[in-house]
């Protein structure tokens, strides 16, 4: 039985805690207080990664740490505080101990490619936007630390409660099919699955790379995704232009390294994931 600390116990981190608590001792840290028995067996820590004074009593003799926080505000200052400084505060606060692995949840916003290029773990990262820049700074801070580390870059996360694309389709948002605007996504349950998979590998002392790109098997043009959802819903608003489409990331992400390690995606493409969500929302 391993001792695991999950920093950031929201949708993904909380799901990971629930998935691992039956086999391990799990602590989950977040800024807000947990409801009583929110996840049975999980030991809750109320703390703020941006305030070192709240991190003075982290558990010792840990085997694994997972950093899966979300900035509460979409700004450079907030991203720097929560992803970069927050991570450094946690690293500093952890007692001297021999972790098997420190996992950091990052983002494919670190990539700068915007013309439909394929990217993987070997691709250059020269982001122009602050989100990518701050994630890169955080990644490097962890890789430069004393702990064995693995960064996991997720593409666009969707799943229960993450219905932005469905709402855009229902409102008739439209983008031209040519030239294609490529999109990449991963279901919330596969985010949890990937982290659990890597955690179990680390706890079994199996070799891990320092970086994995986590995305499903099917990069898809935004036009295809929207039109498929519209057909599935059937009753949608009249089409109108989607001006923000031109500002979207336009690249195709590979998951070869993760799959070569043995991970099998529950949702291999957007149709499987969105079909399940739409059924749960009452679209027959």
Secondary structure, DSSP 8 states (H G I E B T S, - for coil): --EEEEE--SHHHHHHHHHHTTTSEEEEEESS---TTTTTT-EEEE--TT-GGGGTT--SS-SEEEE----SS-SHHHHIIIIIIHHHHHHHHS-S---SEEEEEEEGGG----SSEEE-TTS-----SHHHHHHHHHHHHHHTSSS-EEEEEE-EEEBTTB-HHHHHHHTTEE--SSS--EE-EEEHHHHHHHHHHHHHHHHTT----SEEEE--S--EEHHHHHHHHHHHH------EE-GGGGGS--EEE--HHHHHHT---S--SHHHHHHHHHHHTT--
